[in-house]
Amino acid sequence: MFTIEHDFDATIITIVDDAQAAEDITISVFDDGARVEQLEARTGKVRAIALTTGQMRDLAAALDLPEGAYRLRRD
């Protein structure tokens, strides 16, 4: 399950683990990139990584490709 919310400066996507095997993941998408956050249950701290728009594009493409090394080109 996931939810999508549109705020003033970002789109917030929350991915909920239906099996409750992992904590929810929150992805905040801005004009210039995204921030991925997840609560670490053991420590109670939120862990985060930041992605550029190029990294997000590469990640989206990688989900549908077989094993290998790739470089996306803009035409």
N, C-alpha and C positions, 0 to 999 in steps of 0.2 A: 504494500500500500504506500502511496505517497500523496503529499499535498503540495499545492502551488499557491503562493500568495504574492501579490504585486504591491510592493511598498513604493514610496516616493523615489528612492534612488537605487532600488534593487528588486530582483525577483528572488523569493525565498522558496526553495524546494526542500521538503523534509521527507526523507525516505525512512519508513517505519519497517522494522524487521518483524513480520507477522509471527514468526516462530519464537520471537523473543530470545534468540541466541546471541544477539548483539544489540548495542545501544543504537538509537536513531542517529541518522546522519543528516546534518543540515548543510545545504549548499546555498550560499548567497551569491547571486550573479549580478555583477555590476557592468557598466559600460566597458571597463578596461580589464576585466578578469573575473575571477571567482574565488571564494573562500569556502573550503570544505571543513566542517567541524564535527567532532564526535566526542561525547563525554566518555572519559575513561573511568569505568565503574570502580576499579580498584583504588584509584587515587582521588576520585572526585573532581579531577581537572578536565577542562575541555582542551582537546588537542586539535590543532588547525594546520592546514596547509593552504597556500595561495597558488593559483594557477593564472597564467596570462591567457588572453583570448586565443593565442596560437596553440598553447598547450591544451586548452579545452577542445579546440578543433581537432588536434591530433588524437586526443583521447576518444572523442566521438567516432572518428574514423577507425581507430584500432579495434573497437568493439566488434566490427563486422569483417575483419581481415584475418587470414590464416597466419601462422607463425612466420616471422621474417623481419627484415628491416625495411623501413619505408620512409620516403620524404614526400610530403604533399606539395603539389604545385598549384598555384593560382593561375588560371587562364584568363 
